[in-house]
Amino acid sequence: MDFRFSDEQQDIRELARGILEKELTRERLRAAEATDDRIDTALWKTLAAANLLGVAVPEAQGGMGQGLLELLVLLEEIGRAVAPIPALPALVLGGLPIARFGNEAQREAWLRPLVAGAAILSGCLPALGPAGEPRCGTRAFADGGAFVLEGFERLVPGAGAAACIVVPASNPEGGVELFLVDRNSPGVRATAQRISTHEPLFDLALEGVRTGPDARLAGGADALRWLHDVALVALCALQVGVSERAIEITAQYVRERKPFGVPIGSFQAVQHRLADCWIDLEAMRWTCWRAASRLADGLDVSRAAVVAKFWAAEAGSRIANAAQHLHGGLGADLDYPIHRHFLWSKSLELSLGGASPQLARLGRDLARGLAGAASSDPSNLLPEGA
């Protein structure tokens, strides 16, 4: 497989990194973290002016018209910068399903203001059951030409600032639909939750929320499964960026720190710890982009995405712990940047399941595949993509 980035993808990376490194000073980060929504609104507007918020939005709605890979390149850079902006909820959980499954009117209504930085979108992180079946905390009932939504969704990212939220809901026939819910609709209530990472997450209550017939996206259960795979890979891309920068900061620190007259980076134990981090990062990077490339090509990623998320969780946690430990007491200093990478990494590790749930899901999938494989056809036992 050739994972080299195209010239367009490199341009997106360089543009995003240049903006983020220039804009996100320590003072800006602290200022954003002191606000209720923890969003750097000025940075969001700057990214919009560079059309980076529209990287995966069709040109008809003012976007770049690029695809998933280009968006993941942007997310990796946002992870490096631990940028306090709602990139995952707005660009992935909200923007992507509207761009892929929405009609022209829905894309015009919500993607154009997203590209301009005038509106934030969000979506409920899609959950799947043990057999890969969609799970919804919300039910939808037809009422004439409209739909009524009743339910409760846990820990919806960015819902407090979102103008529109993509909500999966089960219908009386046992199917699944995706609905666009206006945040200001009667019956919508978002309650902020306090978590250790300080990420703006909200419990979303939907009590008799009426939506028009134009609020339903196409795709049904297939759309929810696709969104689950996309969300897994997006979390991995963010984790690659977070972990890569954490290693860079730590490597610079151990080169400069001389408590015994020589850099602590000259000690073999420290070198081994950083080498382990680099190996973990490379495993995380390659499994992430393998899953991303399969997803972008429309191939099955049910196993590849799980493997990538396992490495993002397992290796990401090891890198975050090592980076903080190698800084000693400074690793816990809130005036020093490494604590942000630690908190982001722990949040990304656990979102949509940590390492153990990914292994359990992969094991169940493999067991079903092996049980159903015809003994006369050994090719059925080959790994995915072989």
Secondary structure, 3 states (H helix, E strand, C coil): CCCCCCHHHHHHHHHHHHHHHHHCCHHHHHHHHCCCCCCCHHHHHHHHHCCHHHCCCCHHHCCCCCCHHHHHHHHHHHHHCCCCCCHHHHHHHHHHHHHHHCCHHHHHHHHHHHHCCCCCEEECCCEECCCCCEECCEEEEEECCEEEEEEEEEEEECCCCCCEEEEEEECCCCCEEEEEEECCCCCEEEEEECCCCCCCEEEEEEEEEEECHHHEECCHHHHHHHHHHHHHHHHHHHHHHHHHHHHHHHHHHHHHCCCCCCCHHHCHHHHHHHHHHHHHHHHHHHHHHHHHHHHHCCCCCCCHHHHHHHHHHHHHHHHHHHHHHHCHHHHHCCCCCHHHHHHHHHHHHHCCCCHHHHHHHHHHHHHHHHHHCCCCCHHHHCCCCC
